[in-house]
Amino acid sequence: MRHQSGGEVIVVTHTTILVVDDDQVILQSFARTLEQRGYDVETAATGHEAIVRCKNVSYDVVLLDIKLPNIDGTQLLKELHAVSDTMIKIMVTGYASLDSALQSLLLEADAYVLKPVEPR
């Protein structure tokens, strides 16, 4: 989006975020909180839906739940790396373990965050 101010062109870009979680309450909560902070947010309730969306839209950030019904979040992380190596990928879980944290970081997740997430 371009705005002109006193002869100066200002380019405004919006960060696009995809939230992937099978819990609708969490999807809505993340979306509402992030949208209130000015982000463009889309949601996906399954790993398959996330892959399809990422093939069609260039997201800046994806928040991935580790426990998904049709695919493990770390497997989804691998598949999304193949779709986009520039998208920031953040693993989010309510079932933290040393194994899932290490696996996520070894698979080059950009961050590993525990639920519940407190907005700041």
Beta strands, then each sheet from edge to edge (+ up, - down):
strand 1: 2-5
strand 2: 8-11
strand 3: 16-20
strand 4: 40-44
strand 5: 61-65
strand 6: 88-93
strand 7: 111-114
sheet 1: 1+ 2-
sheet 2: 4+ 3+ 5+ 6+ 7+
end
